[in-house]
Amino acid sequence: MNSIKIILTGATGMVGEGVLMECLENPDVSEVLSISRKPCGKKHAKLKEYIIPDFLKIDLNDENLKGYDACFFCAGISSVGMNEEDYTKITYDTTLHFAKAVLNQNPDMVFNYVSGAHTDKTESGKMMWARVKGRTENALRKLGFRSEYNFRPGFMKPVEGQVNVKWFFKPFIWFFPVLLPSKSLTLHDVGKAMINAVKKGYPTSTLEIKDIKNLAI
């Protein structure tokens, strides 16, 4: 495969911004369509933006989504303070509707979903967020993408120059990777691994930290 064209969500959050920055600088990527509820604040020759206030209202026949090789779904929210119904609407319903829309326009697409460490694929554990994420992973696998990968990163060090980093996260940026390197990686690793998943593939659809690091090489 030559250079790839990517749809990316979550560019206004830390994970999405870091992956976007890697994509814009990576020679294997020729175009990025950032889809979000508000502008991401970045300008680049490769970058296009499509503002959609409500992902659940995306038309499955929206031709603005056509002509892309992959979708990097990096949008997401914390479950802190949320009940299961509301968290499910945002994490499961929104993701699945978006995935169906991009697949409808790109039947040969690769879909990379940012999930989380300790996601519960049985959908029956005690942690609400893990059940919902597991249900989302399982449903995405069944949609019929050329390939679908669930990325389960741990602590992610931001890319230099990122602006979307929460204040309470900043004190951990430097010492956490040193103290717990096996549970840490960089958003450069995540972005590079996502690109390589499209270019090279990977033997398993669930990528834990060690898999992401391997794929990023």
N, C-alpha and C positions, 0 to 999 in steps of 0.2 A: 504493500500500500504506500502511495506517495503521501504528500502532506494531507492533513485531515482538517475537516471543518467541524466545529464543536458548538453545541448549545450548552450553556452553563447557567445554572441558577445559584442564588445565594451570594452574588458578588458584593452585596452590601454587608455581609457578615464576615467573620474572621476566616473561616474555612474557605468559603467561596472566593474571597478576595485573594487569599494566598494561592489557590489553584489557578485563578485567573491570571495572576502575575506570572506564574510559571508558564502558562499557555501562551501568553503574549510574547514571552522571550524565547520560547522553544521553536527551533526551526522546523520541527515536524508538524507544527500547527499553522495553517494558512489563514484561518478565520475563526473568530469567536462571536457568537450571538449571545449576549448576556440578557437573560429574561428575568425581570424583577419588578417589584412594585414601585420602585423609585430609581433614579439614575445612580450609577455606582461612583460617579465622580472621576472616572479615568478616561483619558483620551489616548487612542493608539490606532495606527493604520489598520491593524487586524480586527479591531473591536467594533461591533455593531451593538446597539441596544434596542430592546423591545420592551416597552413598559406595559405591564398588565396588572391592574389593581387587584384582581382576584383570580388566582390560578384555577379555581373550580369552575370559572366561567369561560375558560379557553375553549374555543370552537375546535372540535376534533378534525374539522376540515380546513383549519387555518393554514393557508399556503405560505405564510411567513415562516413556518417551521420546516419547510421543505428544503432538501438539498444538503443535509448534514450527515456526517458519519457517526457521530457519537453525541450522547448527552451526559454531562457531568452534573448530577443532581446534588448540589451542596447546600441547598436551603434546609433549614431546620430550626427548631426552637428547643429550649430547655423545658423539661416537664415540671420543674419546680413550681408549686402553687397551682397546678392545673389538675382538673379532674380527668378521668379516662375518656369521657365522651368528647370533650373539647380537644384533648391531645390527639385523639384518634382522627378527628376531622382534619386537623392540620397535618399530622404526620402520615396518616394512612390515606385518607380520602383524597387530599390534595395531591400527594405524590402519585397515586395510581391514576388519577384523571390526567395529570400532566404527562405521565409516561404513555398513556394510551394515545394522547394527542400527537406526541412526537413520533411514536411508532407508526401511527396511521399515515403520516407524511413521509416516513423513512423506514420502509420495511426491513432494510438490511442494517439497521442501526445497532450500535453497542451502547448499553446503558450502564453507567457507573453511579451507584447510590452510596452516599455517605451515611452509614449506619452508626454503630458504636460498639466499643468493646463490651463484652458480656451481654450482647443482644440474645434474646431467648427465642430460638427457632421453634421450640415446642409450643410457644404461645400460651403457656400455662403456669409460668413461674410467679413468684410473689411480687417482683418489681414491675409496676405498671408500664413504665417507659420501655422496658426490655421486651415485654409481651407485644406491645404495639409495634415496636421496631421489627421484632421477629415476624409478626404477621405481615408487615409491609415487605420485608425481604422475600418471604415465601410467595406472596402474590406477584411481585415483580418477576420472579423466576418463571412464572406460568404464562406471561403475556406473549412470548414468542419473539423476543429480540434475538438478533444474531448471536449476541452474547450479553449476559447480564452479570455484573460483578457487585458484590456488597462489600464495601470498604469499612473495616472496623478499626479505626485508628484509636490510639490512646492519647497521651499528651502530645499536642502538636505545637512545635515551636514556630511562630510566625515567620514569614519571609521578611527580610530587611526592607523597610520602607512601607510596611503595612500601616494603615490608619485605623482599621476596624478591629481594635484589640481592647477588650474591656479592661478597665482600670484595675479590677481585683485580680486579673490574670497576670498582669505584668510582673509582679514580684517573683513569680514562679518560672519565668521564661528561661533564666540562665542556669539556676541550680537544679531544677527538676531533671533535665536530660543528663546531668552529670551524676546525680545520685541514683537515678533509675533509668539507665540507658535502654534496657530491654522493654520498658513501657513507654518509651518516647520516640518520636520521630519528628521530622520537620514538614512544613507544608510544601516545601520544595519536593520532598520525597513523595508526598501524596499526589501532587500534580504530575510529577514525572511518571509515577506508577500508573496513574489514570491514562496518560497518553500512551504508555507502553502496553497497557491492556488492550487498547484499540489496535495498535500496530502489530503486536506480537501474540496477544492472547495470554492466558494463564491456565494451568491445569485445574484449578479449583475456583468456584464462583464466590466463595467466602474468603476474603483476604484479611487475616489478622496482621498485627504489627510486623511480624517477621516476613510475611508474604509481601507486604507493601514495600518493605525495605529491599527485598530481593528483586521485585519487579521494577524498582526505581533505578537499578544499576544499568 
